[in-house]
Amino acid sequence: MMLQRLALCSSLRSRSLQANVCPRFARAVSQSKFPVTHSPGKSAAHRSELRQAKRIVVKLGSAVVTRGDECGLALGRLASIVEQVAVLQNQGREMMIVTSGAVAFGRQRLRHEILLSQSVRQALHSGQNQLKEMSLPVLEARACAAAGQSGLMALYEAMFTQYSTCTAQILVTNLDFHDEQKRRNLNSTLHELLRMNIVPIINTNDAVVPPPVPNSDLQGVNVIHIKDNDSLAARLAVEMKADLLIALSDVEGLYDSPPGTDDAKLIDIFYPGDQQSIRYGSKSKVGIGGMEAKVKSALWALQGGTSVVIANGTDPKVTGHVITDIVEGKKVGTFFSEVKPAGPTVEQQTEMARQAGRTLATLHPDERGEIICRLADLLTEKKDEILSANKRDMETAASSGRLSQPLLARLSLSTSKLNSLAIGLRQIAVSSRDSVGQVLRRTRVANNLELEQITVPIGVLLVIFESRPDCLPQVSALAIASGNALLLKGGKEAANTNRILHQLTQEALSIHGVKDAIQLVSTREEVEDLCRLDKMIDLIIPRGSSQLVRDIQRAAKGIPVLGHSEGICHVYIDSEACIEKAIDIIKDSKCDYPAACNAMETLLLHRDLLRTPLFDQIIDMLRVEQVKIHAGPRFASYLTFSPSEVKSLRTEYGDLECCIEVVDSMQDAVDHIHKYGSSHTDVIVTDNENTAEQFMQQVDSACVFWNASSRFADGYRFGLGAEVGISTARIHARGPVGLEGLLTTKWVLRGEGHTVAEFSEAGSMKYLHENIPSVREPSNTGTVM
C-alpha cells in the first residue's frame, strides 16, 4: 500500500510538472554554477577540490538500500540520500545514481505473494480455520530482480518528485559497454538526460545477467568487466568523464585491516601504491561485491581521471549529510588520490607527537627546562631569519588587504618582541621544575600500602591560533614544561614565520631526543576536520577571535575545548562608588585595549547616579576617548535625546564602543550579568565592603573584581607566566590558564602483595586512611599518557 501511495503521488506530481518542465531544464543547463576547475581526465589532488565537482556519480551498495533483514528497502535511509542528491542537482550539478536494491525489493514482493497464495490454497483445501506452518521456497535472484525493478524505480521517482526533480531508469549489462554501438548509444542517452537536468538511475539488469564468476575483472584502463555495481559505477564514471564517484557502503571507509579487529585504522587518504598493505575482510551479507572489489573499482576510476570517496551510507548519525559533506570537502570516508604529499598526514603527525610526548613527560624537570632555555636562546640567535620570514608574511598580508590594522599589528614581530619572548620562556623554564610528577596528596591506606595523587600531562594538545606567530613559542614552552605533546595549526597569514619558529622549536627539542613532540600542521586540513580526531587529541585550545572559538566548540566531536567564545565583561558602578576610582577603572577597562577579551563591553550604573557629577564625568571621559555609546532600554528611557539604542545587551564590541544600562541595585546588576554576560570577567566599583563581598560571592564568572580594572584578567598579571588562554568553563581549568591548567592527575598505589580480601570481615588487615604530608618535589614515576 505504501508503494502504491508513493507511485500515485509520483504520477500526480509528474503531470503537474509537465507543463513547465522544459523551461526549468533549459534554465538549469544555462545557469550551471559549478564549472570543473581541474583538468579534464585528472582526478582531484585534495578533498577541497571536490567542492568544484560538477558531474557526480553516487553508488548505493546493497547494504545501504537494503534493510537489515535483507527483505525490503531501508526507506528512511534512502529518503535522506535522495534529498541530498536532489539538493546537489538543484545547485546545478549533474547527478547520477548507480543503485542496488532490485533483488531485495523483489524478494519482499515475491515472499508476500507466495505467502498469500499458500495461505489461500491451504484454507481452501484443508477445510480448517487453523493453517499449517508454511515454508518458503528458495527465491532465485534473477526472478527477484525482475519483480523488483519496477517497484524500485517507482519508489525513486516518488521520492525525487518531492524535490521537483525528474528521474530516468537505465538498465545495463556488459554488452552495453563492450559493443561499440551500444556503448555510444548509452553515452548519448546519459548526456541527453543530464542536459535536460534529469537524474539517471542506473542498475545492472539483474534479471538477465549470468551469475558472477571469477575473472580477470580489471584489465587496464580501457577494460573493466561489469560483474557488480562497484565495477558498473567505476566504468560509468570514467565513460561519462565524471568528476567524482561517491561509493556508499556499510563501513566508514577503507581500513588497513578488517573493521572490528583491534588494530584496524580508518584510512583517510588512499594512494594507488598502498594496496599491498591492506588486509581485506569478508564482504557484506547482501550484495556480491566486498571492499576489495570497491578498492579495485575505485583505483580503476581514479586512473581514468575520476576522484573517488568510499564512505558509510548506513550510519544514522551521518547518513543525512554524508554526500553533501563529501562534496563540501569534509573529511568523510576514504579519499582516493594519485598525489601523495611529501610529509606525513595529520593523523601520522598526531601519533608521532603522542609517542615523543610520552618520552618528554618522563624527562627530568631540569631537562625540560634546558629545552625551553635553548628555545629562548634560538629566538635571539636566529632573530634575523625570524624577522626576514615575518617580513614576507607582513608584505603578503598588506598586499592582500584581508587583515585589519589590529590583526596586522599582531602579525608583526620585532627584535624587542623576540627579546621579551625569550625572557618569558626562561621564566617558564624555572616554573617547570615542579610541575609534572608533583605529589598533591599522600595517604597511608594500610600498613605498607601507600596511595599518591600526582600531576601528569593531559596528553596531546591541539592549539589553533590566528595571526599571532609569537603564540607558537609561548604555547610550545608551556607544552614542554607540562610534558604534553602538541599539535599546532596556525593561520596561513603567518605561514613563513610559523615555519621557522617551529623549526627552532624542534631544534631545541632535539637536544633530548624528543623532536617530534611538537608538530606543525602544514597540510590543507580544515579546522573542522582536525576537531573530529577525538581518538587522537585530548584537548583543543583555540587562540583567536570569538568566531573562531565558537566554530571550534561547534565542530569539536567528543574533544574538550578550553576557552571562551565571548568576552562580554561588565563594570558595575555602585551608588557608593568613589568618583576617581570609577573614572579610572572605566577608562582602563574600555580604552586600554578595546579588542581584548577582558575589555569592558557593558557599563552598569546604579539608578541614583543619573544626573550626578559622577555620571557627567563618566560621559565626558567616554566622549573624550571617542567611545561610541549604545543605550540600554532602561537608560534610553531616562534620556530625552539618547544615543542609539542597543540592538542586543549580549554584544561583544571589540572596539571603542560600549553599552550603558541602568540598574536599581547591586542585586539587579548581578541578575543582569547572569542573564547577558559570558561568565568571563565582571567588576564592581564601590566603597561599601559588604556590597562588594555580596557581589563577588554571587556573580558566577571566572573572574570577579572589586575596585580593579577588568584588564587584570590575564595570566601574566596573575603571576602565572605565559597563558594558553582564558577559560569560562566550569570544570578542569577556569579563568586565565597557565602551566597548571595543562596538567591532570593520576593515582599511584604502592603495596606489598596486598589484596582486597585481606580487608574483609574475616581478613587480618584494617584500613588506616592516614594522611601523610605531601612531598612537593616532582616524582619521576608514572607520567605515561
C-alpha positions in Angstrom: 0.0 0.0 0.0 2.8 2.4 0.8 4.4 1.8 -2.6 1.0 2.4 -4.3 0.6 5.7 -2.5 4.1 6.8 -3.4 3.5 5.8 -7.0 0.2 7.7 -7.2 1.9 10.7 -5.7 4.6 10.5 -8.3 2.1 10.2 -11.1 0.1 13.2 -10.0 3.2 15.4 -9.4 4.7 14.3 -12.7 1.6 15.5 -14.6 1.7 18.9 -12.8 5.3 19.4 -13.7 4.9 18.5 -17.4 3.6 22.0 -18.3 6.7 23.8 -17.1 9.4 21.2 -17.4 11.2 22.4 -20.5 11.8 26.0 -19.3 13.2 24.6 -16.0 15.5 22.2 -17.7 16.8 24.9 -20.0 17.3 27.3 -17.1 19.2 24.7 -15.1 21.5 24.0 -18.0 22.3 27.6 -18.8 22.8 28.6 -15.1 25.2 25.8 -14.1 27.3 27.2 -11.2 30.0 24.5 -10.9 32.4 24.5 -13.8 35.1 21.9 -13.5 38.3 23.6 -12.3 40.7 20.8 -12.5 41.9 19.5 -15.9 39.6 17.1 -17.7 40.7 13.5 -17.1 42.6 14.4 -14.0 41.4 13.5 -10.5 41.4 15.9 -7.6 44.6 16.1 -5.6 42.9 17.2 -2.3 39.5 17.0 -0.8 38.9 20.7 -1.0 38.9 20.4 -4.8 35.7 18.2 -4.6 33.7 21.4 -4.0 34.1 22.2 -7.7 32.9 18.8 -8.8 30.1 19.2 -11.4 29.3 15.7 -12.6 28.9 13.2 -9.7 28.1 9.5 -9.6 26.6 8.2 -6.4 26.8 4.4 -5.9 24.4 2.9 -3.4 25.5 -0.5 -2.3 23.2 -3.3 -1.4 23.9 -2.8 2.3 22.9 0.9 2.0 19.5 0.5 0.3 18.5 -2.9 1.9 17.0 -3.4 5.3 18.8 -5.4 8.0 16.6 -8.4 7.4 17.6 -8.4 3.7 14.0 -8.3 2.6 12.8 -4.9 1.6 14.4 -1.4 1.4 15.6 1.0 4.1 13.1 3.7 3.2 14.2 6.3 5.7 17.9 6.0 4.8 17.0 6.1 1.1 14.9 9.2 1.6 17.8 11.1 3.2 20.1 10.1 0.3 17.6 11.2 -2.3 17.2 14.6 -0.5 21.0 15.2 -0.7 21.2 14.2 -4.4 18.2 16.5 -5.2 19.9 19.4 -3.3 23.1 19.0 -5.3 21.2 18.6 -8.5 19.3 21.8 -7.9 22.6 23.6 -7.3 23.4 23.0 -10.9 25.5 19.8 -10.6 24.9 16.8 -12.7 24.0 13.8 -10.6 23.8 10.1 -11.5 22.9 7.2 -9.2 24.1 3.6 -9.5 21.8 1.7 -7.3 21.3 -1.8 -5.9 18.1 -3.0 -4.3 16.0 -4.5 -7.0 16.6 -8.0 -5.7 15.8 -7.1 -2.1 12.6 -5.3 -3.2 11.6 -8.1 -5.5 12.2 -10.7 -2.8 9.9 -8.8 -0.5 7.2 -8.7 -3.1 7.5 -12.4 -4.1 7.6 -13.6 -0.5 4.4 -11.7 0.1 2.7 -13.1 -2.9 3.8 -16.7 -2.2 2.6 -16.5 1.4 -0.7 -15.1 0.3 -1.1 -17.8 -2.3 -0.2 -20.6 0.0 -2.5 -19.4 2.7 -5.4 -19.2 0.3 -4.8 -22.6 -1.1 -4.3 -24.2 2.3 -7.5 -22.6 3.5 -9.5 -23.9 0.5 -8.2 -27.5 0.8 -7.9 -28.0 4.5 -11.3 -27.0 5.4 -9.9 -25.9 8.8 -9.5 -22.3 10.1 -6.1 -23.1 11.5 -3.4 -23.0 8.9 -0.4 -25.3 8.9 3.1 -23.9 9.1 4.2 -22.8 5.7 7.7 -22.9 4.2 9.0 -20.5 1.6 10.9 -21.8 -1.4 14.3 -20.5 -2.3 13.8 -17.4 -4.4 16.1 -17.1 -7.5 17.9 -13.8 -7.6 17.1 -13.0 -11.3 13.4 -13.6 -10.6 13.5 -11.3 -7.6 15.3 -8.6 -9.7 12.6 -8.9 -12.4 9.9 -8.5 -9.8 11.6 -5.6 -8.0 12.9 -3.3 -10.8 9.6 -1.5 -11.4 8.8 -1.0 -7.8 12.3 0.2 -7.0 12.1 2.8 -9.8 8.6 3.9 -8.8 9.9 4.5 -5.3 12.8 6.6 -6.5 10.5 8.6 -8.8 8.1 9.3 -6.0 10.8 10.5 -3.7 12.6 12.7 -6.2 9.3 14.2 -7.2 9.0 15.8 -3.8 12.0 18.0 -4.8 10.7 18.8 -8.3 13.5 16.5 -9.7 12.8 14.1 -12.6 14.5 10.7 -12.9 15.0 8.2 -15.6 15.8 4.5 -15.4 18.6 2.8 -17.3 19.3 -1.0 -17.1 22.7 -2.1 -18.5 24.7 -5.3 -19.0 28.3 -5.9 -20.0 27.3 -5.9 -23.7 26.2 -2.3 -23.4 29.8 -1.4 -22.7 31.7 -3.9 -24.9 29.6 -3.4 -28.0 30.8 -0.1 -29.5 27.4 0.9 -31.0 25.6 0.2 -27.7 28.2 2.0 -25.7 27.8 5.1 -27.9 24.0 4.9 -27.6 24.3 4.6 -23.8 26.7 7.5 -23.7 24.4 9.7 -25.8 21.4 8.8 -23.7 23.1 9.7 -20.5 24.4 13.0 -21.8 20.9 13.9 -23.1 19.3 13.2 -19.8 22.0 15.2 -17.9 21.5 18.1 -20.4 17.8 18.1 -19.5 18.5 18.2 -15.8 17.2 14.6 -15.2 18.9 12.3 -12.7 19.7 8.9 -14.4 19.2 5.9 -12.1 21.4 3.1 -13.4 21.4 -0.6 -12.4 22.7 -3.8 -13.8 19.9 -5.7 -15.5 20.0 -8.5 -12.9 17.0 -10.2 -14.5 19.1 -11.4 -17.5 22.7 -11.2 -16.5 24.5 -14.5 -15.7 25.7 -15.1 -12.1 29.1 -13.6 -11.3 32.1 -15.8 -12.0 35.7 -15.3 -11.1 37.6 -13.5 -13.9 40.3 -11.1 -14.5 37.9 -8.3 -13.5 40.1 -5.3 -14.2 42.4 -5.4 -17.2 43.9 -1.9 -17.5 42.3 1.5 -18.0 40.3 0.5 -21.1 38.6 -2.7 -20.0 36.5 -3.4 -16.9 34.2 -6.4 -16.5 30.8 -5.3 -15.2 30.0 -8.0 -12.6 28.6 -5.8 -9.7 27.6 -2.3 -9.1 31.0 -1.2 -7.9 32.6 -2.0 -11.3 29.5 -0.6 -13.1 29.8 2.7 -11.2 33.6 2.9 -12.0 33.0 2.2 -15.7 30.2 4.6 -15.8 32.1 7.4 -14.1 35.0 7.1 -16.5 32.8 6.7 -19.5 30.9 9.9 -18.6 34.1 11.7 -17.5 32.6 12.3 -14.0 34.5 14.5 -11.6 33.6 12.4 -8.5 32.4 8.9 -7.7 30.9 8.5 -4.2 30.6 4.8 -3.2 28.4 4.4 -0.1 28.8 1.2 1.8 28.1 -0.1 5.4 31.6 0.8 6.7 33.2 4.2 7.4 35.6 3.7 4.6 38.7 1.7 3.8 40.6 0.2 6.8 44.2 -1.1 6.8 42.8 -4.4 8.2 39.3 -5.8 8.6 37.0 -3.5 10.5 36.4 -4.6 14.1 39.9 -6.0 14.6 41.9 -4.5 17.4 44.4 -2.6 15.3 42.1 -1.6 12.4 42.6 2.0 11.4 40.4 4.0 9.0 42.5 5.3 6.1 41.8 9.0 5.4 43.6 9.1 2.0 44.5 6.1 -0.1 47.1 6.1 -2.7 47.5 3.6 -5.6 50.8 2.3 -4.3 49.3 1.4 -0.9 47.1 -1.6 -1.8 49.7 -4.1 -0.8 49.5 -3.0 2.8 45.7 -3.7 3.1 44.1 -6.8 4.6 40.6 -7.3 3.4 37.8 -8.8 5.4 34.7 -10.6 4.2 32.1 -8.9 2.1 28.7 -7.8 3.4 25.9 -10.4 3.7 24.0 -8.7 0.9 25.4 -7.8 -2.5 28.1 -9.6 -4.4 31.0 -7.2 -4.1 33.0 -6.5 -1.0 35.7 -4.0 0.0 38.3 -5.5 -2.3 36.0 -5.1 -5.3 35.3 -1.5 -4.2 39.0 -0.7 -4.0 39.8 -2.2 -7.4 37.0 -0.3 -9.0 37.9 2.9 -7.2 41.5 2.6 -8.4 40.3 1.9 -11.9 38.1 5.0 -11.8 41.0 7.1 -10.3 43.3 6.0 -13.1 40.6 7.1 -15.6 40.6 10.6 -14.1 37.6 10.4 -11.6 38.0 11.3 -7.9 36.7 8.6 -5.6 35.4 8.6 -2.0 34.2 5.5 -0.2 32.1 6.3 2.9 29.4 5.0 5.2 25.8 5.3 3.9 24.1 3.3 6.7 25.1 5.2 10.0 22.1 7.2 11.1 24.4 9.8 12.6 25.9 10.8 9.2 23.5 9.4 6.5 21.5 12.6 6.4 24.6 14.7 5.3 27.3 12.2 4.1 27.0 13.1 0.4 26.9 16.8 0.9 29.8 16.7 3.4 31.9 14.8 0.8 31.1 17.4 -1.9 32.0 20.2 0.6 35.4 18.7 1.0 35.0 17.5 4.6 37.0 14.6 5.9 34.5 11.8 5.5 35.3 8.2 4.5 38.4 7.4 2.4 39.5 9.7 -0.3 41.5 8.2 -3.2 44.3 10.4 -4.5 47.1 9.9 -7.0 49.1 12.8 -5.5 50.9 11.7 -2.3 52.1 14.6 -0.1 55.7 14.9 0.7 55.2 14.9 4.5 53.2 12.8 7.0 49.4 13.1 7.3 47.9 14.9 10.3 47.0 11.5 11.8 50.6 10.4 11.5 51.8 13.7 13.0 49.5 13.2 15.9 50.7 9.7 16.6 54.3 10.8 16.3 53.6 13.7 18.7 52.0 11.3 21.2 54.9 8.8 21.2 57.5 11.6 21.6 55.3 13.3 24.2 55.4 10.2 26.4 59.2 10.4 26.4 59.1 14.2 27.0 56.9 13.6 30.1 59.5 11.1 31.6 62.4 13.6 31.3 63.8 15.1 34.4 62.4 18.6 35.1 65.8 20.1 34.6 66.0 18.5 31.1 62.6 20.0 30.1 63.9 23.3 31.4 67.0 23.0 29.3 64.9 22.6 26.2 62.9 25.7 26.9 66.0 27.7 27.6 67.6 26.5 24.4 64.5 27.7 22.5 64.8 31.1 24.2 68.4 31.3 23.1 67.5 30.4 19.5 64.9 33.2 19.4 67.6 35.8 19.8 70.4 33.9 17.9 68.2 33.4 14.8 66.3 36.7 15.0 67.4 37.8 11.6 65.9 34.7 10.0 62.8 35.0 12.0 62.3 38.7 11.1 63.0 38.0 7.5 60.3 35.4 7.4 57.9 37.7 9.2 58.6 40.5 6.8 57.5 38.2 3.9 54.3 37.4 5.8 53.6 41.1 6.5 54.2 42.1 2.9 51.8 39.4 1.7 49.1 40.3 4.2 49.4 44.0 3.4 49.1 43.5 -0.3 46.1 41.2 0.0 44.2 43.7 2.2 42.5 40.9 4.1 43.8 41.8 7.5 42.7 44.8 9.6 45.2 47.1 11.2 44.9 45.4 14.7 45.5 42.0 13.1 48.5 43.3 11.2 49.9 44.6 14.4 49.5 41.1 16.0 51.2 39.5 13.0 54.2 41.7 13.2 57.4 40.7 15.1 60.3 42.9 16.1 63.6 42.5 18.0 62.0 43.8 21.2 59.2 41.3 20.9 61.6 38.4 20.4 63.7 39.6 23.4 60.5 39.7 25.5 59.5 36.3 24.3 62.9 34.9 25.3 62.6 36.4 28.8 59.1 34.9 29.2 60.3 31.5 28.1 63.1 31.4 30.6 60.6 32.2 33.3 58.5 29.2 32.2 61.6 27.1 32.3 62.1 27.9 36.0 58.4 27.2 36.8 58.6 23.9 35.0 60.8 22.3 37.7 57.9 21.5 40.0 55.1 20.7 37.6 55.0 17.1 36.2 55.1 14.4 38.8 54.2 16.7 41.8 52.7 14.8 44.7 49.5 16.5 45.6 48.2 14.0 48.2 49.6 11.0 50.0 47.6 8.6 52.1 48.6 5.6 54.1 45.7 3.2 53.3 47.1 0.5 55.5 50.4 -0.8 56.7 52.9 -0.8 53.8 50.1 0.3 51.4 50.5 4.0 50.3 48.4 5.9 47.8 49.6 9.1 46.0 47.9 11.5 43.7 50.4 13.1 41.3 50.3 15.5 38.4 50.7 14.2 34.9 50.3 15.7 31.4 46.9 15.8 29.7 48.2 14.1 26.6 48.0 15.6 23.1 47.0 19.2 22.8 45.7 20.9 19.7 46.2 24.6 19.6 44.7 26.6 16.8 45.7 30.2 16.6 45.3 33.2 14.2 47.6 36.0 13.2 49.9 35.7 16.2 53.2 33.9 15.5 54.5 34.8 18.9 51.9 32.4 20.3 53.8 29.4 18.8 56.9 29.6 21.1 54.8 30.6 24.1 52.5 27.6 23.8 55.3 25.3 22.9 57.2 26.2 26.0 54.1 25.6 28.2 53.6 22.2 26.5 57.2 21.3 27.1 57.1 22.4 30.7 53.9 20.4 31.3 55.2 17.3 29.4 52.4 17.5 26.8 52.6 16.6 23.1 51.4 19.5 20.9 49.8 19.8 17.5 49.8 23.4 16.2 47.6 24.9 13.5 48.4 28.5 12.7 46.8 30.9 10.3 48.1 30.9 6.7 48.8 34.7 7.0 51.8 33.7 9.3 52.9 30.6 7.4 56.5 31.7 6.9 57.0 32.9 10.4 55.4 29.8 11.9 57.6 27.6 9.8 60.8 29.0 11.1 59.6 29.2 14.7 58.6 25.5 14.5 61.9 24.5 13.1 63.7 26.3 16.0 61.3 24.6 18.5 62.1 21.1 17.1 65.9 22.0 17.1 65.6 22.7 20.9 63.6 19.5 21.5 66.3 17.6 19.7 68.8 18.1 22.5 67.0 15.4 24.5 65.7 13.3 21.6 62.0 14.4 21.6 61.9 16.4 18.3 58.6 15.0 17.2 56.7 16.0 20.4 55.6 19.3 18.8 54.1 19.2 15.3 53.0 22.0 13.0 50.1 21.1 10.7 51.1 22.5 7.4 48.8 20.4 5.2 45.5 21.8 3.9 43.5 20.4 6.8 40.3 22.2 7.7 39.8 23.1 11.3 36.6 21.2 11.4 38.4 18.0 10.2 41.0 18.4 13.0 38.2 18.7 15.6 37.0 15.2 14.6 40.2 13.5 15.7 38.6 12.6 19.0 40.6 9.4 19.4 43.9 11.1 18.9 43.6 14.6 20.6 42.8 15.1 24.2 42.3 18.9 24.5 41.7 21.7 22.0 42.8 25.2 22.8 41.7 27.9 20.4 43.6 31.2 20.3 41.9 33.8 18.2 38.6 35.6 17.5 35.4 34.8 19.3 34.1 33.5 16.0 37.0 31.0 15.7 36.3 29.8 19.3 32.6 29.3 18.5 33.3 27.4 15.3 35.7 25.1 17.1 33.3 24.5 20.0 30.6 23.6 17.5 32.8 21.4 15.4 34.6 19.5 18.2 33.4 15.9 18.3 34.0 14.5 21.8 37.1 16.6 22.5 37.0 19.1 25.3 37.6 22.8 24.3 39.4 25.1 26.6 38.4 28.7 26.0 35.7 31.2 25.8 33.6 32.2 22.8 32.7 35.7 24.1 34.2 38.2 26.5 31.1 40.2 27.5 32.6 41.9 30.6 30.6 44.2 32.8 31.7 47.0 35.1 29.0 47.9 37.7 29.3 51.4 39.4 27.5 51.2 42.7 25.8 54.2 44.4 28.6 54.3 46.9 31.5 54.3 44.4 34.4 56.7 44.6 34.4 59.1 41.6 38.1 58.9 41.0 38.2 55.1 41.2 35.1 54.8 38.9 36.6 57.1 36.2 40.0 55.4 36.2 38.6 51.8 36.1 36.0 52.5 33.4 38.7 54.2 31.2 41.2 51.4 31.7 38.7 48.6 31.2 37.4 50.0 27.9 40.2 52.1 26.4 43.4 50.4 27.3 42.9 47.6 24.6 39.4 47.6 23.3 39.9 44.4 21.2 40.9 42.3 24.2 38.5 39.7 25.5 38.8 41.2 29.0 37.8 44.7 27.9 34.6 46.2 29.3 31.6 45.9 26.9 28.7 46.9 29.2 28.7 49.6 31.9 26.0 49.2 34.5 25.1 52.3 36.5 23.1 52.5 39.7 19.9 54.5 39.2 20.9 57.0 41.9 23.9 58.1 39.9 21.9 59.6 37.0 22.2 63.4 36.8 25.0 63.5 39.3 28.5 64.9 38.8 29.9 61.3 38.6 27.5 60.5 35.7 28.5 63.7 33.9 32.2 62.9 34.3 31.8 59.4 33.0 30.0 60.6 29.9 32.6 63.3 29.3 35.5 60.9 29.7 34.0 58.4 27.2 33.4 61.2 24.8 37.0 62.4 25.0 38.2 58.9 24.5 35.9 58.7 21.4 34.0 55.7 22.8 30.7 55.2 21.0 27.8 54.7 23.4 24.8 52.4 22.9 21.9 53.0 25.3 20.3 50.1 27.0 16.4 50.1 27.2 16.2 51.5 30.7 19.0 54.0 30.2 17.3 55.3 27.0 14.0 55.8 28.8 15.6 58.3 31.2 17.0 60.5 28.4 15.2 63.0 26.2 17.9 62.6 23.4 19.6 59.3 23.9 22.4 57.6 21.9 21.4 54.8 19.5 19.6 52.1 21.4 21.5 48.9 21.7 20.4 46.0 19.5 21.3 43.4 22.0 22.5 43.5 25.6 24.6 40.5 24.8 27.2 42.1 22.5 31.0 42.0 22.4 32.0 45.1 20.5 35.8 44.6 20.5 36.3 48.3 19.7 35.8 51.7 21.2 32.1 51.0 21.8 30.1 50.0 24.8 26.6 49.7 26.2 25.4 51.7 29.2 22.4 50.4 31.2 20.8 51.4 34.4 20.0 49.0 37.3 18.1 49.6 40.6 20.5 47.8 42.9 23.5 45.6 43.3 21.2 42.6 43.0 19.8 43.8 39.8 23.3 44.2 38.5 24.1 40.6 39.4 20.9 39.4 37.7 21.7 41.4 34.6 25.2 39.9 34.4 23.9 36.4 34.8 21.4 36.9 32.0 23.5 38.8 29.5 27.1 38.1 30.4 29.5 35.4 29.2 31.0 34.3 32.6 34.3 35.9 31.7 35.2 38.9 33.9 32.9 41.2 35.9 33.7 44.2 38.1 32.1 46.2 40.9 33.2 49.7 41.9 32.1 50.6 45.4 33.4 51.7 48.8 30.9 49.5 50.6 32.7 46.4 51.6 29.5 44.4 52.4 28.1 45.2 48.9 31.4 44.2 47.3 31.5 40.9 49.2 28.0 40.0 48.2 28.7 40.9 44.6 31.8 38.8 44.5 30.1 35.9 46.2 27.0 35.9 43.9 28.5 36.6 40.4 29.2 33.3 38.7 32.1 34.3 36.4 35.6 33.1 36.0 37.0 36.4 37.3 35.2 38.8 39.7 37.0 42.0 40.8 36.4 44.7 43.3 37.7 48.2 42.5 40.0 46.9 39.9 40.1 47.1 36.1 38.7 44.1 34.1 42.0 44.2 32.2 43.7 42.4 35.1 42.1 39.1 33.9 45.4 37.9 32.4 47.8 35.1 33.2 50.8 37.4 33.2 49.2 39.9 35.5 48.1 37.0 37.8 51.7 35.8 38.0 51.0 32.7 36.0 53.7 33.5 33.4 52.5 32.9 29.9 48.9 31.7 29.4 47.3 29.5 26.8 44.0 31.3 27.1 41.1 32.2 29.4 38.5 29.6 30.1 34.9 30.2 31.1 34.3 26.5 31.6 33.3 25.2 35.0 35.5 22.1 35.1 39.2 21.4 34.9 40.5 25.0 34.5 38.8 28.4 34.8 40.0 31.9 34.2 43.5 32.6 32.9 45.1 29.2 32.2 48.8 28.8 32.7 51.1 25.8 33.2 48.9 24.2 35.9 45.9 24.2 33.6 47.7 21.8 31.2 48.1 19.1 33.9 45.8 16.5 35.2 46.3 13.8 37.9 46.5 10.1 38.4 46.6 7.8 41.4 49.6 5.6 42.2 49.2 2.8 44.8 52.3 1.1 46.3 51.8 -2.1 48.2 53.5 -5.4 49.0 51.2 -8.1 47.6 48.0 -6.6 49.2 44.6 -8.0 48.2 41.1 -6.7 48.9 40.2 -10.0 50.6 42.6 -9.1 53.4 40.4 -6.2 54.4 37.1 -8.2 54.6 35.5 -9.1 57.9 37.4 -12.3 58.0 40.6 -10.7 57.0 43.5 -9.6 59.1 44.1 -6.1 57.6 42.4 -2.8 58.7 42.1 0.4 56.7 44.0 3.3 58.2 43.4 6.1 55.7 46.1 8.3 57.4 47.1 11.5 55.5 50.9 11.8 55.0 52.3 15.3 54.4 52.7 15.7 50.6 56.2 15.9 49.2 56.1 18.9 46.8 59.1 17.9 44.8 58.3 16.2 41.5 58.3 12.5 41.2 59.6 10.7 38.2 57.1 7.9 38.3 54.1 7.2 36.2 53.8 10.0 33.7 52.7 7.9 30.7 49.8 9.5 28.8 
